[in-house]
Amino acid sequence: MQGAQLEKPVAPLRTSVIRAGLALAVIACGLSLRWYGFPLGLPAFAVKYGGSLLWATMMYLLVGVLLPRLTRAQIAGLAMVIAVAVEFSRLVHAPWLDAFRLTTAGALLLGRIFSLWNLLAYAIGIAFGVWIDGLVEWTKAP
């Protein structure tokens, strides 16, 4: 392959820092949606499933922060496994787990009520995370 140059691998630290910044922005959007969505008159559907979508986007980005050398597809697969596990954990009702779910942190991190529709929102959110991740050119050095 004459003239073709191999792309330089991206520094994992740089990738993780960028993804962490994106995750913080997504967290801010998710918290804003949950706290201000109803007062702004947004429909319950948009607040509930928009929050689930953003939670899954955050999960994709955080997995990418922790495992920057994985491909986007691998990150997406692992994020979906985590999202499905968290959703199905809502069917478990240990007293300590239910007590945690009643806290703000527990409600935001684990949720309270099982819904198969959340799995669709998670899949869309992870796809959104892959899209956001792809917008950033990881292979171009500064």
C-alpha positions as CSV (number, residue, x, y, z in Angstrom):
1,M,0.0,0.0,0.0
2,Q,2.2,2.8,-1.3
3,G,1.5,6.2,0.2
4,A,-0.9,4.9,2.8
5,Q,-0.1,5.9,6.3
6,L,-1.2,4.0,9.4
7,E,-3.2,6.1,11.8
8,K,-1.5,6.9,15.0
9,P,-3.2,5.3,18.0
10,V,-4.9,7.8,20.2
11,A,-3.6,8.3,23.7
12,P,-6.1,6.6,26.1
13,L,-5.8,9.4,28.6
14,R,-6.8,12.0,26.1
15,T,-9.7,9.9,24.9
16,S,-10.8,9.3,28.5
17,V,-10.6,13.0,29.4
18,I,-12.7,14.0,26.4
19,R,-15.3,11.3,27.1
20,A,-15.4,12.3,30.8
21,G,-16.2,15.9,29.7
22,L,-18.9,14.7,27.4
23,A,-20.3,12.5,30.3
24,L,-20.4,15.5,32.6
25,A,-22.4,17.5,29.9
26,V,-24.8,14.6,29.5
27,I,-25.2,14.3,33.3
28,A,-26.0,18.1,33.5
29,C,-28.6,17.6,30.7
30,G,-30.1,14.6,32.4
31,L,-30.4,16.3,35.8
32,S,-31.8,19.4,34.2
33,L,-34.4,17.4,32.4
34,R,-35.4,15.5,35.6
35,W,-35.5,18.7,37.8
36,Y,-36.9,21.2,35.3
37,G,-38.8,19.1,32.8
38,F,-42.2,19.0,34.6
39,P,-42.0,22.7,35.7
40,L,-41.3,23.7,32.1
41,G,-44.4,21.7,31.0
42,L,-42.7,18.9,29.2
43,P,-44.8,15.7,28.9
44,A,-44.1,12.9,31.4
45,F,-43.1,10.7,28.5
46,A,-40.3,13.1,27.5
47,V,-39.0,13.5,31.1
48,K,-39.1,9.8,32.0
49,Y,-37.7,8.3,28.8
50,G,-35.5,11.3,28.0
51,G,-33.9,10.8,31.3
52,S,-33.4,7.1,30.6
53,L,-32.0,7.8,27.2
54,L,-29.5,10.3,28.7
55,W,-28.6,7.8,31.5
56,A,-27.7,5.2,28.9
57,T,-25.6,7.8,27.0
58,M,-23.8,8.6,30.2
59,M,-23.2,4.9,30.8
60,Y,-21.7,4.5,27.3
61,L,-19.4,7.4,27.9
62,L,-18.3,6.3,31.4
63,V,-17.6,2.8,30.1
64,G,-15.5,4.5,27.4
65,V,-13.7,6.5,30.1
66,L,-12.8,3.4,32.0
67,L,-11.9,1.3,29.0
68,P,-10.6,3.7,26.3
69,R,-8.9,1.1,24.2
70,L,-12.2,-0.7,23.4
71,T,-13.9,-0.1,20.1
72,R,-17.2,1.8,20.0
73,A,-19.1,-1.4,19.4
74,Q,-17.5,-3.1,22.4
75,I,-18.2,-0.1,24.6
76,A,-21.8,-0.1,23.4
77,G,-22.2,-3.8,24.0
78,L,-20.8,-3.5,27.6
79,A,-22.9,-0.4,28.3
80,M,-26.0,-2.3,27.1
81,V,-25.2,-5.3,29.3
82,I,-24.9,-2.9,32.3
83,A,-28.1,-1.1,31.4
84,V,-30.1,-4.4,31.1
85,A,-28.6,-5.6,34.4
86,V,-29.6,-2.4,36.2
87,E,-33.1,-2.6,34.7
88,F,-33.6,-6.2,35.7
89,S,-32.2,-5.5,39.2
90,R,-35.4,-3.5,39.7
91,L,-37.2,-6.8,40.0
92,V,-35.0,-7.6,43.1
93,H,-36.5,-6.2,46.3
94,A,-34.0,-6.6,49.1
95,P,-34.8,-4.2,51.9
96,W,-31.4,-2.4,51.7
97,L,-31.8,-2.1,47.9
98,D,-35.3,-0.7,48.2
99,A,-34.1,1.7,50.8
100,F,-31.3,2.9,48.5
101,R,-33.8,3.3,45.6
102,L,-35.8,5.7,47.8
103,T,-32.9,8.1,48.0
104,T,-32.3,10.7,45.2
105,A,-29.0,9.0,44.3
106,G,-30.6,5.6,44.2
107,A,-33.5,6.8,42.0
108,L,-31.1,8.5,39.6
109,L,-28.6,5.6,39.4
110,L,-30.8,2.6,39.6
111,G,-34.4,3.8,39.1
112,R,-37.3,2.4,41.0
113,I,-39.8,0.7,38.7
114,F,-39.1,-2.0,36.1
115,S,-40.1,-1.1,32.5
116,L,-39.3,-3.0,29.3
117,W,-39.7,0.4,27.5
118,N,-36.6,1.5,29.4
119,L,-34.6,-1.1,27.4
120,L,-35.6,0.7,24.2
121,A,-34.7,4.1,25.6
122,Y,-31.3,2.6,26.7
123,A,-30.6,1.2,23.3
124,I,-31.4,4.6,21.7
125,G,-29.3,6.4,24.3
126,I,-26.3,4.1,23.7
127,A,-26.7,4.6,20.0
128,F,-26.7,8.4,20.7
129,G,-23.5,7.9,22.7
130,V,-21.8,6.1,19.8
131,W,-22.9,8.9,17.5
132,I,-21.5,11.6,19.9
133,D,-18.3,9.6,20.3
134,G,-18.0,9.4,16.5
135,L,-18.3,13.1,16.1
136,V,-15.0,13.6,17.9
137,E,-12.0,12.7,15.7
138,W,-10.0,10.5,18.1
139,T,-7.3,9.9,15.5
140,K,-6.4,13.5,14.9
141,A,-3.6,14.7,17.1
142,P,-3.8,18.3,18.4
